[in-house]
Amino acid sequence: MFFKGAAISGFTFLMLDRSTGTPVTSGTITATVSHDGAAPSALADTPVHLSVGVWKVDLSAAEMNADMVGLTFSHPDGITVHFTIRTWDTVITGTTAKTYTVYEPDGTTPMSACEVWATSDLAGTLEIANRGYTDDLGQHTFYFNVPVGTTVYIWRRKAGKSFTNPDSEVV
């Protein structure tokens, strides 16, 4: 879930070579944004390669300030990638911060660019904190508006990875 006017740290996408289908791992990605169908403009941030064709870019609050946000990523040798993001009007905020870390299966290597979100229920239907992506240290800081000592459920998702969801944590 993405919120209108809320910055996104670490939006990820996959770039593949149009001739071979192999991951694009170098070069320059051209990134544009459009708001509610308007003409596109360049993103402020430059996409950076994470691993095996997965790239990430940060989106500013201004770039996310529309009901429908269109993103386009292109590379001279790559298949152009398009995203349309429907935003929501309410940002979930809170006053209690908790940093959560996701690790690779070895249990010690941080996993970057992993989508994480928190719910108040085991079924995963009531999202209660800011959704985001882990940074290069495998971390994302959630901001909860729940009493200290409350159990929350953290969900993780990343292409090509397997998780046992949810992970219960105490705020």
DSSP file (Angstrom, degrees, kcal/mol; ACC not computed):
  #  RESIDUE AA STRUCTURE BP1 BP2  ACC     N-H-->O    O-->H-N    N-H-->O    O-->H-N    TCO  KAPPA ALPHA  PHI   PSI    X-CA   Y-CA   Z-CA
    1    1 A M              0   0    0      0, 0.0     2,-0.4     0, 0.0   130,-0.2   0.000 360.0 360.0 360.0 129.9    0.0    0.0    0.0
    2    2 A F  E     -a   87   0A   0     84,-0.6    86,-2.0    89,-0.0     2,-0.4  -0.900 360.0-139.4-114.8 143.0    1.4    3.4   -1.0
    3    3 A F  E >   -a   88   0A   0     -2,-0.4     3,-2.0    84,-0.3    86,-0.2  -0.845  23.1-106.0-110.8 138.1    0.3    6.7    0.5
    4    4 A K  T 3  S+     0   0    0     84,-3.8    61,-0.3    -2,-0.4     3,-0.1  -0.350 104.9   6.4 -58.9 126.5   -0.3   10.0   -1.3
    5    5 A G  T 3  S+     0   0    0     59,-1.8     2,-0.5    56,-0.3    -1,-0.3   0.579  98.6 124.1  77.2   9.9    2.5   12.4   -0.5
    6    6 A A    <   -     0   0    0     -3,-2.0    -1,-0.2    58,-0.4    -3,-0.2  -0.914  61.0-124.5-107.9 124.5    4.6    9.9    1.4
    7    7 A A        -     0   0    0     -2,-0.5     2,-0.5    -3,-0.1    53,-0.2  -0.216  18.2-142.4 -61.4 152.6    8.2    9.3    0.2
    8    8 A I  E     -B   59   0B   0     51,-2.5    51,-2.8   124,-0.1     2,-0.6  -0.984   6.0-153.4-120.7 125.7    9.3    5.7   -0.6
    9    9 A S  E    S+     0   0B   0     -2,-0.5   124,-0.7    49,-0.2    49,-0.2  -0.879  76.0   3.2 -99.3 118.9   12.8    4.6    0.2
   10   10 A G  E     -     0   0B   0     -2,-0.6     2,-0.4     1,-0.2    48,-0.2   0.919  68.0-174.4  80.0  45.7   14.1    1.8   -2.0
   11   11 A F  E     -B   57   0B   0     46,-2.6    46,-2.0    -3,-0.4     2,-0.3  -0.625  20.6-153.2 -69.2 125.2   11.4    1.2   -4.7
   12   12 A T  E     +B   56   0B   0     -2,-0.4     2,-0.3    44,-0.2    44,-0.2  -0.743  22.5 167.9-109.6 152.8   12.8   -1.8   -6.6
   13   13 A F  E     -B   55   0B   0     42,-2.1    42,-3.1    -2,-0.3     2,-0.4  -0.976  30.8-118.0-153.5 159.5   12.4   -3.1  -10.1
   14   14 A L  E     -B   54   0B   0     -2,-0.3     2,-0.5    40,-0.2    40,-0.2  -0.870  20.7-162.4-105.0 133.2   13.9   -5.7  -12.4
   15   15 A M        -     0   0    0     38,-2.5     9,-2.9    -2,-0.4     2,-0.3  -0.973  10.2-173.3-118.1 122.8   15.7   -4.6  -15.7
   16   16 A L  B     -D   23   0C   0     -2,-0.5    63,-2.5    63,-0.3     2,-0.2  -0.882  31.7-105.2-116.0 147.1   16.3   -7.3  -18.3
   17   17 A D  B  >  -E   78   0D   0      5,-3.3     4,-2.1    -2,-0.3    61,-0.3  -0.500  24.9-140.3 -67.4 131.4   18.2   -7.1  -21.6
   18   18 A R  T  4 S+     0   0    0     59,-3.1    -1,-0.1    -2,-0.2    60,-0.1   0.755  97.4  41.6 -69.8 -23.7   15.8   -6.9  -24.5
   19   19 A S  T  4 S+     0   0    0     58,-0.5    -1,-0.2     3,-0.1    59,-0.1   0.865 130.6  19.2 -89.2 -40.2   17.9   -9.2  -26.7
   20   20 A T  T  4 S-     0   0    0      2,-0.2    -2,-0.2     3,-0.0    -1,-0.0   0.655  87.6-130.3-108.2 -18.8   19.1  -11.9  -24.3
   21   21 A G     <  +     0   0    0     -4,-2.1    -3,-0.1     1,-0.3     3,-0.1   0.514  62.8 135.6  77.5   4.1   16.7  -11.7  -21.4
   22   22 A T        -     0   0    0      1,-0.1    -5,-3.3    -6,-0.1    -1,-0.3  -0.477  66.1 -84.4 -82.3 157.5   19.6  -11.6  -19.0
   23   23 A P  B     -D   16   0C   0      0, 0.0     2,-0.6     0, 0.0    -7,-0.3  -0.329  35.2-129.5 -62.4 138.4   19.7   -9.1  -16.1
   24   24 A V        +     0   0    0     -9,-2.9    -9,-0.3    29,-0.2    29,-0.1  -0.815  34.3 168.9 -86.5 121.4   21.0   -5.6  -16.8
   25   25 A T        +     0   0    0     -2,-0.6     2,-0.3    27,-0.1    -1,-0.1   0.426  54.6  29.6-117.3  -2.1   23.6   -4.9  -14.1
   26   26 A S  S    S+     0   0    0      2,-0.1     2,-0.2    22,-0.1    -1,-0.0  -0.925  78.5  58.0-149.7 173.6   25.3   -1.7  -15.3
   27   27 A G  S    S-     0   0    0     -2,-0.3     2,-0.5    -3,-0.1    48,-0.0  -0.538  84.3 -47.0  99.8-167.8   24.8    1.5  -17.3
   28   28 A T        -     0   0    0     -2,-0.2     2,-0.5    20,-0.0    20,-0.1  -0.912  41.7-153.4-113.2 129.4   22.3    4.3  -16.8
   29   29 A I        -     0   0    0     -2,-0.5     2,-0.6    18,-0.3    46,-0.2  -0.863  12.0-143.3 -97.3 129.6   18.6    3.9  -16.2
   30   30 A T  E     -F   74   0E   0     44,-3.2    44,-2.4    -2,-0.5     2,-0.4  -0.840  22.6-169.0 -91.0 126.0   16.4    6.7  -17.3
   31   31 A A  E     +F   73   0E   0     -2,-0.6    12,-2.3    42,-0.2     2,-0.3  -0.965   8.5 176.7-124.6 129.6   13.6    7.1  -14.8
   32   32 A T  E     -FG  72  42E   0     40,-2.3    40,-2.0    -2,-0.4     2,-0.4  -0.900  12.0-157.3-129.0 159.5   10.4    9.3  -15.2
   33   33 A V  E     -FG  71  41E   0      8,-2.9     8,-2.4    -2,-0.3     2,-0.3  -0.984   4.7-169.4-132.9 143.4    7.3   10.0  -13.1
   34   34 A S  E     -F   70   0E   0     36,-2.2    36,-2.8    -2,-0.4     2,-0.5  -0.979  14.4-140.4-131.4 150.1    3.9   11.2  -14.1
   35   35 A H  E >  S-F   69   0E   0     -2,-0.3     3,-1.9     4,-0.3    34,-0.2  -0.939  75.6 -23.2-115.8 120.4    1.0   12.3  -11.9
   36   36 A D  T 3  S-     0   0    0     32,-3.2    -1,-0.2    -2,-0.5    33,-0.1   0.845 127.3 -48.4  50.9  40.8   -2.6   11.5  -12.7
   37   37 A G  T 3  S+     0   0    0     31,-0.3    -1,-0.3     1,-0.2    32,-0.1   0.482 102.0 139.2  84.0   3.8   -1.8   11.0  -16.4
   38   38 A A    <   -     0   0    0     -3,-1.9    -1,-0.2     1,-0.2    -2,-0.0  -0.179  66.4 -68.7 -72.5 172.1    0.1   14.2  -16.9
   39   39 A A        -     0   0    0      1,-0.1    -4,-0.3    -5,-0.1    -1,-0.2  -0.320  61.2-106.7 -60.9 142.5    3.3   14.4  -19.0
   40   40 A P        -     0   0    0      0, 0.0     2,-0.3     0, 0.0    -6,-0.2  -0.335  34.3-170.1 -73.6 154.1    6.3   12.6  -17.4
   41   41 A S  E     -G   33   0E   0     -8,-2.4    -8,-2.9    -2,-0.0     2,-0.1  -0.929  34.4 -83.3-136.0 163.0    9.2   14.3  -15.8
   42   42 A A  E     -G   32   0E   0     -2,-0.3   -10,-0.3   -10,-0.2     2,-0.1  -0.352  43.2-115.8 -67.8 142.3   12.6   13.0  -14.6
   43   43 A L        -     0   0    0    -12,-2.3   -12,-0.1     2,-0.1    -1,-0.1  -0.470  17.0-131.1 -70.6 150.4   12.8   11.5  -11.1
   44   44 A A  S    S+     0   0    0     -2,-0.1     2,-0.2    14,-0.1    -1,-0.1   0.871  88.8  63.4 -70.8 -37.2   15.0   13.4   -8.7
   45   45 A D  S    S-     0   0    0     13,-0.5    -2,-0.1     1,-0.0   -14,-0.1  -0.559  81.2-129.4 -90.5 153.6   16.9   10.2   -7.6
   46   46 A T        -     0   0    0     -2,-0.2    12,-0.1   -16,-0.1    10,-0.1  -0.886  28.2-115.1-101.1 128.3   19.1    8.1   -9.9
   47   47 A P        -     0   0    0      0, 0.0     2,-0.4     0, 0.0   -18,-0.3  -0.329  31.1-157.8 -61.0 141.7   18.4    4.3   -9.9
   48   48 A V  E     -C   56   0B   0      8,-2.6     8,-2.6   -20,-0.1     2,-0.3  -0.946  19.2-112.5-123.3 145.9   21.2    2.2   -8.5
   49   49 A H  E     +C   55   0B   0     -2,-0.4     6,-0.3     6,-0.2     3,-0.1  -0.587  30.4 176.8 -78.5 132.3   21.9   -1.5   -9.2
   50   50 A L  E     -     0   0B   0      4,-3.5     2,-0.3    -2,-0.3     5,-0.2   0.868  58.9 -42.5 -95.9 -61.3   21.4   -3.8   -6.2
   51   51 A S  E >  S+C   54   0B   0      3,-1.1     3,-2.5     0, 0.0    -1,-0.2  -0.915 108.4   2.2-171.6 144.5   22.1   -7.3   -7.5
   52   52 A V  T 3  S-     0   0    0      1,-0.3   -28,-0.1    -2,-0.3   -27,-0.1   0.823 131.0 -42.6  44.4  49.3   21.3   -9.6  -10.5
   53   53 A G  T 3  S+     0   0    0      1,-0.3   -38,-2.5   -30,-0.2     2,-0.5   0.423 104.9 129.9  83.7  -1.5   19.3   -6.9  -12.5
   54   54 A V  E <   -BC  14  51B   0     -3,-2.5    -4,-3.5   -40,-0.2    -3,-1.1  -0.779  35.3-175.6 -88.8 125.7   17.4   -5.6   -9.5
   55   55 A W  E     -BC  13  49B   0    -42,-3.1   -42,-2.1    -2,-0.5     2,-0.3  -0.803   8.2-155.7-116.7 157.6   17.6   -1.8   -9.2
   56   56 A K  E     +BC  12  48B   0     -8,-2.6    -8,-2.6    -2,-0.3     2,-0.3  -0.970  10.4 179.2-135.4 153.9   16.3    0.6   -6.6
   57   57 A V  E     -B   11   0B   0    -46,-2.0   -46,-2.6    -2,-0.3     2,-0.4  -0.989  25.2-126.4-148.0 146.8   15.3    4.2   -6.5
   58   58 A D  E     -     0   0B   0     -2,-0.3     2,-0.5   -48,-0.2   -13,-0.5  -0.785  20.1-150.8 -94.3 140.5   14.0    6.5   -3.8
   59   59 A L  E     -B    8   0B   0    -51,-2.8   -51,-2.5    -2,-0.4     5,-0.0  -0.950  13.9-134.3-113.2 127.1   10.8    8.5   -4.5
   60   60 A S     >  -     0   0    0     -2,-0.5     4,-1.2   -53,-0.2   -55,-0.1  -0.238  25.2-107.8 -74.9 165.8   10.3   11.8   -2.9
   61   61 A A  T  4 S+     0   0    0      1,-0.2     3,-0.3     2,-0.2   -56,-0.3   0.886 122.4  52.6 -59.7 -39.5    7.0   12.9   -1.2
   62   62 A A  T >4 S+     0   0    0      1,-0.2     3,-1.3     2,-0.2    -1,-0.2   0.885 106.3  52.7 -64.9 -38.3    6.4   15.3   -4.1
   63   63 A E  T 34 S+     0   0    0      1,-0.3    -1,-0.2   -58,-0.1    -2,-0.2   0.746 111.9  46.5 -69.5 -22.1    6.9   12.5   -6.6
   64   64 A M  T 3< S+     0   0    0     -4,-1.2   -59,-1.8    -3,-0.3     2,-1.6   0.282  82.1 109.8 -99.3   9.0    4.3   10.4   -4.7
   65   65 A N    <   +     0   0    0     -3,-1.3     2,-0.3   -61,-0.3    -1,-0.1  -0.524  59.3  79.0 -91.2  72.1    1.8   13.3   -4.4
   66   66 A A  S    S-     0   0    0     -2,-1.6     3,-0.2     1,-0.1    21,-0.2  -0.966  81.3-117.4-162.1 160.8   -0.9   12.1   -6.8
   67   67 A D  S    S+     0   0    0      1,-0.3    20,-2.5    -2,-0.3     2,-0.5   0.890 110.6  27.5 -70.7 -39.5   -3.8    9.7   -6.9
   68   68 A M  E    S- H   0  86E   0     18,-0.2   -32,-3.2    -3,-0.1     2,-0.5  -0.986  74.6-166.4-126.3 120.9   -2.1    7.7   -9.7
   69   69 A V  E     -FH  35  85E   0     16,-2.8    16,-3.3    -2,-0.5     2,-0.5  -0.932   6.2-158.9-109.5 122.0    1.7    7.8  -10.0
   70   70 A G  E     -FH  34  84E   0    -36,-2.8   -36,-2.2    -2,-0.5     2,-0.4  -0.876   8.2-170.9-102.3 130.1    3.2    6.4  -13.2
   71   71 A L  E     -FH  33  83E   0     12,-2.8    12,-2.6    -2,-0.5     2,-0.4  -0.958   4.3-173.7-120.7 138.4    6.8    5.3  -13.2
   72   72 A T  E     -FH  32  82E   0    -40,-2.0   -40,-2.3    -2,-0.4     2,-0.4  -0.999   1.5-172.2-131.9 131.5    8.9    4.4  -16.3
   73   73 A F  E     +FH  31  81E   0      8,-2.7     8,-2.7    -2,-0.4     2,-0.3  -0.988  11.8 174.5-124.2 126.6   12.4    2.9  -16.2
   74   74 A S  E     -F   30   0E   0    -44,-2.4   -44,-3.2    -2,-0.4     5,-0.1  -0.956  14.1-173.1-135.2 153.8   14.4    2.5  -19.4
   75   75 A H    >   -     0   0    0     -2,-0.3     3,-0.8     3,-0.3   -46,-0.1  -0.979  38.2-114.3-139.6 144.9   17.9    1.4  -20.4
   76   76 A P  T 3  S+     0   0    0      0, 0.0    -1,-0.1     0, 0.0   -47,-0.1   0.826 119.2  26.7 -53.0 -33.6   19.5    1.5  -23.9
   77   77 A D  T 3  S+     0   0    0      2,-0.1   -59,-3.1   -59,-0.0   -58,-0.5   0.460 111.2  91.4-104.9  -3.7   19.7   -2.3  -23.9
   78   78 A G  B <  S-E   17   0D   0     -3,-0.8     2,-0.5   -61,-0.3    -3,-0.3  -0.420  80.7-103.9 -99.0 166.7   16.8   -3.1  -21.6
   79   79 A I        -     0   0    0    -63,-2.5   -63,-0.3    -2,-0.1    -1,-0.1  -0.758  48.2-113.2 -81.1 124.4   13.1   -3.8  -21.8
   80   80 A T        -     0   0    0     -2,-0.5     2,-0.4   -65,-0.1    -6,-0.2  -0.367  30.8-149.7 -63.3 136.6   11.3   -0.7  -20.6
   81   81 A V  E     -H   73   0E   0     -8,-2.7    -8,-2.7    -2,-0.1     2,-0.4  -0.921  11.6-168.5-114.4 133.1    9.4   -1.2  -17.3
   82   82 A H  E     -H   72   0E   0     -2,-0.4     2,-0.4   -10,-0.2   -10,-0.2  -0.946   4.4-176.2-121.5 141.7    6.2    0.7  -16.4
   83   83 A F  E     -H   71   0E   0    -12,-2.6   -12,-2.8    -2,-0.4     2,-0.5  -0.994  11.3-161.3-132.3 141.9    4.4    0.9  -13.0
   84   84 A T  E     -H   70   0E   0     -2,-0.4     2,-0.5   -14,-0.2   -14,-0.2  -0.990  14.6-163.2-120.3 121.4    1.2    2.5  -12.1
   85   85 A I  E     -H   69   0E   0    -16,-3.3   -16,-2.8    -2,-0.5     2,-0.6  -0.915   9.1-153.2-110.2 122.6    0.8    3.1   -8.4
   86   86 A R  E     -H   68   0E   0     -2,-0.5   -84,-0.6   -18,-0.2   -18,-0.2  -0.842  22.5-153.6 -88.6 121.9   -2.6    3.9   -6.9
   87   87 A T  E     -a    2   0A   0    -20,-2.5     2,-0.3    -2,-0.6   -84,-0.3  -0.597   4.7-134.6 -98.2 160.7   -2.0    5.9   -3.7
   88   88 A W  E     -a    3   0A   0    -86,-2.0   -84,-3.8    -2,-0.2    -1,-0.0  -0.816  13.8-130.3-111.1 153.0   -4.1    6.2   -0.6
   89   89 A D  S    S+     0   0    0     -2,-0.3     2,-0.5   -86,-0.2   -86,-0.1   0.709  84.5  69.2 -78.1 -21.5   -5.0    9.4    1.2
   90   90 A T        -     0   0    0      2,-0.0     2,-0.5     0, 0.0    -2,-0.1  -0.871  65.4-152.8-109.3 126.7   -4.0    8.4    4.7
   91   91 A V        -     0   0    0     -2,-0.5     2,-0.7   -88,-0.1    39,-0.1  -0.813  19.2-131.6 -92.3 130.6   -0.5    7.9    5.9
   92   92 A I        +     0   0    0     -2,-0.5     2,-0.3    37,-0.1    51,-0.1  -0.730  39.1 169.4 -81.6 119.4   -0.2    5.5    8.8
   93   93 A T        +     0   0    0     -2,-0.7     2,-0.3    36,-0.1    52,-0.1  -0.829  10.4 176.3-126.8 166.5    2.1    7.2   11.4
   94   94 A G        -     0   0    0     -2,-0.3    51,-0.3    50,-0.1    50,-0.1  -0.962  34.0-127.6-160.2 175.2    3.0    6.5   14.9
   95   95 A T  S    S+     0   0    0     49,-1.2     2,-0.6    -2,-0.3    50,-0.2   0.579  84.1  80.0-109.1 -14.0    5.2    7.6   17.7
   96   96 A T  E     -I  144   0F   0     48,-3.1    48,-3.6    50,-0.1     2,-0.3  -0.870  67.1-154.7-101.1 117.3    7.0    4.4   18.7
   97   97 A A  E     +I  143   0F   0     -2,-0.6     2,-0.4    46,-0.2    46,-0.2  -0.712  15.7 175.8 -92.9 139.2    9.9    3.5   16.5
   98   98 A K  E     -I  142   0F   0     44,-2.3    44,-3.0    -2,-0.3     2,-0.5  -0.950  19.7-146.4-142.3 121.7   11.1    0.0   16.0
   99   99 A T  E     -I  141   0F   0     -2,-0.4     2,-0.4    42,-0.3    42,-0.2  -0.763  16.3-164.2 -89.9 129.3   13.9   -1.0   13.6
  100  100 A Y  E     -I  140   0F   0     40,-2.9    40,-2.0    -2,-0.5     2,-0.4  -0.924   2.6-154.5-115.5 137.1   13.4   -4.4   12.0
  101  101 A T  E     -I  139   0F   0     -2,-0.4     2,-0.4    38,-0.2    38,-0.2  -0.934   1.3-158.1-116.7 134.9   16.2   -6.3   10.2
  102  102 A V        -     0   0    0     36,-2.9     9,-2.8    -2,-0.4     2,-0.3  -0.930  14.2-163.0-109.5 133.4   15.8   -9.0    7.5
  103  103 A Y  B     -J  110   0G   0     -2,-0.4    35,-0.0     7,-0.3    -2,-0.0  -0.816  23.1-107.8-114.9 154.7   18.6  -11.4    6.9
  104  104 A E    >   -     0   0    0      5,-3.6     3,-2.6    -2,-0.3     5,-0.1  -0.217  54.7 -86.6 -63.9 168.3   19.5  -13.8    4.1
  105  105 A P  T 3  S+     0   0    0      0, 0.0    -1,-0.1     0, 0.0    -2,-0.0   0.726 125.9  71.1 -55.9 -21.8   18.9  -17.5    4.8
  106  106 A D  T 3  S-     0   0    0      3,-0.1    -2,-0.0     1,-0.1    -3,-0.0   0.646 103.4-130.5 -70.5 -11.7   22.5  -17.7    6.4
  107  107 A G  S <  S+     0   0    0     -3,-2.6    -1,-0.1     2,-0.2    -4,-0.0   0.436  92.0  61.2  80.8  -1.0   21.1  -15.6    9.3
  108  108 A T  S    S+     0   0    0      1,-0.1    -1,-0.1    -4,-0.1     0, 0.0   0.625  77.1  84.2-127.5 -27.3   24.0  -13.1    9.2
  109  109 A T  S    S-     0   0    0     -5,-0.1    -5,-3.6     1,-0.0    -2,-0.2  -0.715  79.4-123.1 -85.5 122.5   24.0  -11.3    5.8
  110  110 A P  B     -J  103   0G   0      0, 0.0     2,-0.7     0, 0.0    -7,-0.3  -0.339  18.3-136.7 -62.7 143.1   21.5   -8.4    5.7
  111  111 A M        -     0   0    0     -9,-2.8     3,-0.5    27,-0.2    -9,-0.3  -0.904  20.6-160.5-104.8 113.4   18.9   -8.6    2.9
  112  112 A S        +     0   0    0     -2,-0.7    23,-0.2     1,-0.2    24,-0.1  -0.479  66.7  26.2 -87.8 163.0   18.4   -5.3    1.1
  113  113 A A  S    S+     0   0    0     21,-2.1     2,-0.5     1,-0.2    -1,-0.2   0.779  79.1 147.0  58.4  32.6   15.4   -4.3   -0.9
  114  114 A C        -     0   0    0     -3,-0.5    20,-1.9    21,-0.2     2,-0.3  -0.871  49.1-126.2 -97.9 127.4   13.0   -6.6    0.9
  115  115 A E  E     -KL 133 157H   0     42,-2.4    42,-2.1    -2,-0.5     2,-0.3  -0.561  34.3-178.3 -73.5 133.2    9.4   -5.3    1.2
  116  116 A V  E     +KL 132 156H   0     16,-3.0    16,-2.3    -2,-0.3     2,-0.3  -0.981  10.3 166.9-134.0 145.7    8.2   -5.2    4.8
  117  117 A W  E     - L   0 155H   0     38,-1.7    38,-3.2    -2,-0.3     2,-0.4  -0.975  22.0-134.4-151.8 162.2    4.9   -4.3    6.5
  118  118 A A  E     - L   0 154H   0     -2,-0.3    10,-2.2    11,-0.3    11,-0.7  -0.938  16.3-175.1-125.6 142.2    3.3   -4.7    9.9
  119  119 A T  E     -ML 127 153H   0     34,-2.5    34,-2.7    -2,-0.4     8,-0.2  -0.892  29.4-136.4-129.4 162.3   -0.2   -5.8   10.9
  120  120 A S  S    S+     0   0    0      6,-2.1     2,-0.3    -2,-0.3     7,-0.1   0.532  87.8  60.6 -91.5  -8.0   -2.0   -6.0   14.3
  121  121 A D  S >  S-     0   0    0      5,-0.3     3,-1.3    32,-0.1     5,-0.1  -0.906  79.5-127.7-125.9 150.7   -3.5   -9.4   13.4
  122  122 A L  T 3  S+     0   0    0     -2,-0.3    -1,-0.1     1,-0.3    30,-0.0   0.751 108.8  61.5 -64.0 -26.8   -2.1  -12.8   12.6
  123  123 A A  T 3  S-     0   0    0      1,-0.0    -1,-0.3     3,-0.0    -3,-0.0   0.680 106.9-126.5 -75.9 -17.4   -4.2  -12.9    9.4
  124  124 A G  S <  S+     0   0    0     -3,-1.3     3,-0.1     2,-0.1    -2,-0.1   0.742  73.4 119.5  82.5  24.1   -2.4   -9.8    8.0
  125  125 A T        +     0   0    0      1,-0.2     2,-0.7     2,-0.0    -3,-0.1   0.681  59.6  62.1 -97.1 -18.6   -5.5   -7.8    7.3
  126  126 A L        -     0   0    0     -5,-0.1    -6,-2.1     2,-0.0    -5,-0.3  -0.801  69.9-159.2-115.9  91.9   -5.0   -4.7    9.5
  127  127 A E  B     +M  119   0H   0     -2,-0.7    -8,-0.3    -8,-0.2     3,-0.0  -0.486  14.8 174.6 -70.5 133.0   -1.9   -2.8    8.5
  128  128 A I        +     0   0    0    -10,-2.2    17,-0.5    -2,-0.2     2,-0.3   0.327  51.8  37.7-127.6   7.7   -0.7   -0.6   11.4
  129  129 A A  S    S-     0   0    0    -11,-0.7   -11,-0.3    15,-0.1     2,-0.2  -0.941  94.5 -65.8-151.1 171.7    2.7    1.0   10.4
  130  130 A N        -     0   0    0     13,-0.4     2,-0.2    -2,-0.3    13,-0.1  -0.447  48.6-138.8 -65.7 126.3    4.5    2.5    7.5
  131  131 A R        +     0   0    0     -2,-0.2     2,-0.3  -130,-0.2   -14,-0.2  -0.538  41.0 131.8 -80.7 150.4    5.2    0.0    4.8
  132  132 A G  E     -K  116   0H   0    -16,-2.3   -16,-3.0    -2,-0.2     2,-0.3  -0.935  48.6 -82.4-171.7-163.4    8.7    0.1    3.1
  133  133 A Y  E     -K  115   0H   0   -124,-0.7   -18,-0.2    -2,-0.3     2,-0.1  -0.931  41.7-106.0-125.5 147.0   11.8   -1.7    1.9
  134  134 A T        -     0   0    0    -20,-1.9   -21,-2.1    -2,-0.3     6,-0.2  -0.400  34.7-131.7 -71.1 149.9   14.9   -2.7    3.8
  135  135 A D    >   -     0   0    0      4,-2.3     3,-2.2   -23,-0.2   -21,-0.2  -0.069  43.5 -72.9 -87.1-168.0   18.0   -0.6    3.3
  136  136 A D  T 3  S+     0   0    0      1,-0.3   -24,-0.2   -24,-0.1    -2,-0.1   0.695 135.2  54.3 -64.3 -18.5   21.6   -1.9    2.5
  137  137 A L  T 3  S-     0   0    0      2,-0.2    -1,-0.3   -26,-0.1   -26,-0.2   0.318 120.6-109.7 -93.5   6.0   21.8   -3.0    6.2
  138  138 A G  S <  S+     0   0    0     -3,-2.2   -36,-2.9   -28,-0.3     2,-0.3   0.670  77.3 132.2  75.8  17.5   18.6   -5.0    5.8
  139  139 A Q  E     +I  101   0F   0    -38,-0.2    -4,-2.3    -6,-0.1     2,-0.3  -0.775  34.4 176.1-112.5 148.5   16.8   -2.6    8.0
  140  140 A H  E     -I  100   0F   0    -40,-2.0   -40,-2.9    -2,-0.3     2,-0.6  -0.980  23.9-138.2-141.2 135.1   13.5   -0.7    8.0
  141  141 A T  E     -I   99   0F   0     -2,-0.3     2,-0.3   -42,-0.2   -42,-0.3  -0.853  17.3-158.7 -99.2 121.0   12.2    1.5   10.8
  142  142 A F  E     -I   98   0F   0    -44,-3.0   -44,-2.3    -2,-0.6     2,-0.5  -0.673   6.5-148.3 -91.1 149.3    8.5    1.1   11.6
  143  143 A Y  E     -I   97   0F   0     -2,-0.3   -13,-0.4   -46,-0.2     2,-0.3  -0.958  21.6-169.2-120.2 111.3    6.6    3.8   13.4
  144  144 A F  E     -I   96   0F   0    -48,-3.6   -48,-3.1    -2,-0.5   -49,-1.2  -0.706  26.5-157.3-103.2 148.8    3.8    2.4   15.5
  145  145 A N        +     0   0    0    -17,-0.5   -51,-0.0   -51,-0.3   -52,-0.0  -0.524  63.2 105.6-116.7  60.3    0.9    4.0   17.3
  146  146 A V  S    S-     0   0    0     -2,-0.1    -2,-0.1   -50,-0.1     3,-0.1  -0.924  79.9 -85.9-133.5 157.8    0.4    1.2   19.8
  147  147 A P    >   -     0   0    0      0, 0.0     3,-1.7     0, 0.0    24,-0.2  -0.349  53.8 -96.3 -63.2 144.4    1.2    0.8   23.5
  148  148 A V  T 3  S+     0   0    0      1,-0.2     3,-0.1    22,-0.1    22,-0.0  -0.372 113.9  38.4 -57.6 137.8    4.8   -0.4   24.3
  149  149 A G  T 3  S+     0   0    0      1,-0.3    -1,-0.2    -3,-0.1     2,-0.2   0.342  83.4 137.8  98.0  -4.9    4.7   -4.2   24.8
  150  150 A T    <   -     0   0    0     -3,-1.7    21,-3.0    20,-0.1     2,-0.4  -0.535  53.5-127.0 -75.4 137.6    2.2   -4.8   22.0
  151  151 A T  E     - N   0 170H   0     19,-0.2     2,-0.3    -2,-0.2    19,-0.2  -0.735  32.0-178.6 -83.5 130.6    2.8   -7.8   19.8
  152  152 A V  E     - N   0 169H   0     17,-3.3    17,-2.7    -2,-0.4     2,-0.5  -0.827  23.5-124.6-123.3 165.1    2.8   -6.9   16.1
  153  153 A Y  E     -LN 119 168H   0    -34,-2.7   -34,-2.5    -2,-0.3     2,-0.5  -0.956  18.0-155.5-119.1 121.8    3.2   -9.1   13.0
  154  154 A I  E     -LN 118 167H   0     13,-3.3    13,-2.9    -2,-0.5     2,-0.4  -0.821   7.6-160.8-101.1 130.9    5.9   -8.3   10.4
  155  155 A W  E     -L  117   0H   0    -38,-3.2   -38,-1.7    -2,-0.5     2,-0.4  -0.869   4.6-163.8-112.1 143.5    5.5   -9.6    6.9
  156  156 A R  E     +L  116   0H   0     -2,-0.4     2,-0.3   -40,-0.2   -40,-0.2  -0.970  10.5 172.5-131.4 143.3    8.3   -9.9    4.3
  157  157 A R  E     +L  115   0H   0    -42,-2.1   -42,-2.4    -2,-0.4     2,-0.3  -0.964   7.5 154.3-152.3 132.5    8.3  -10.3    0.6
  158  158 A K    >   -     0   0    0      3,-0.3     3,-2.3    -2,-0.3   -44,-0.1  -0.926  48.4-100.0-156.4 134.5   11.1  -10.3   -2.1
  159  159 A A  T 3  S+     0   0    0     -2,-0.3     3,-0.1     1,-0.3    -2,-0.0  -0.261 108.8  14.1 -55.1 133.8   11.2  -11.9   -5.5
  160  160 A G  T 3  S+     0   0    0      1,-0.3     2,-0.3     0, 0.0    -1,-0.3   0.442 108.2 103.3  81.4   0.7   13.1  -15.2   -5.5
  161  161 A K    <   -     0   0    0     -3,-2.3     2,-0.4   -57,-0.0    -3,-0.3  -0.832  58.2-145.8-116.9 154.8   13.1  -15.4   -1.6
  162  162 A S        +     0   0    0     -2,-0.3     2,-0.3    -3,-0.1    -5,-0.1  -0.968  19.0 179.6-121.9 134.6   11.0  -17.5    0.7
  163  163 A F        -     0   0    0     -2,-0.4     2,-0.9    -7,-0.1    -5,-0.0  -0.940  33.1-128.6-131.5 152.1    9.8  -16.4    4.1
  164  164 A T        -     0   0    0     -2,-0.3    -2,-0.0    -9,-0.0     0, 0.0  -0.887  53.4-124.9 -96.2 101.4    7.8  -17.9    7.0
  165  165 A N  S    S+     0   0    0     -2,-0.9   -10,-0.1    -9,-0.1     2,-0.1  -0.726  72.1  30.7-103.1 149.6    5.3  -15.1    7.5
  166  166 A P        -     0   0    0      0, 0.0     2,-0.5     0, 0.0   -11,-0.2   0.700  61.2-160.8 -87.2 169.7    4.5  -13.4    9.7
  167  167 A D  E     -N  154   0H   0    -13,-2.9   -13,-3.3    -2,-0.1     2,-0.3  -0.946  21.0-136.4-103.2 123.6    7.3  -12.8   12.2
  168  168 A S  E     +N  153   0H   0     -2,-0.5     2,-0.3   -15,-0.2   -15,-0.2  -0.656  27.7 176.5 -85.9 138.1    5.8  -11.7   15.6
  169  169 A E  E     -N  152   0H   0    -17,-2.7   -17,-3.3    -2,-0.3     2,-0.5  -0.961  27.2-128.7-136.4 151.6    7.6   -8.9   17.3
  170  170 A V  E      N  151   0H   0     -2,-0.3   -19,-0.2   -19,-0.2   -20,-0.1  -0.910 360.0 360.0-104.3 127.4    7.0   -6.9   20.5
  171  171 A V              0   0    0    -21,-3.0   -20,-0.1    -2,-0.5    -1,-0.1   0.459 360.0 360.0 -78.8 360.0    7.0   -3.1   20.2
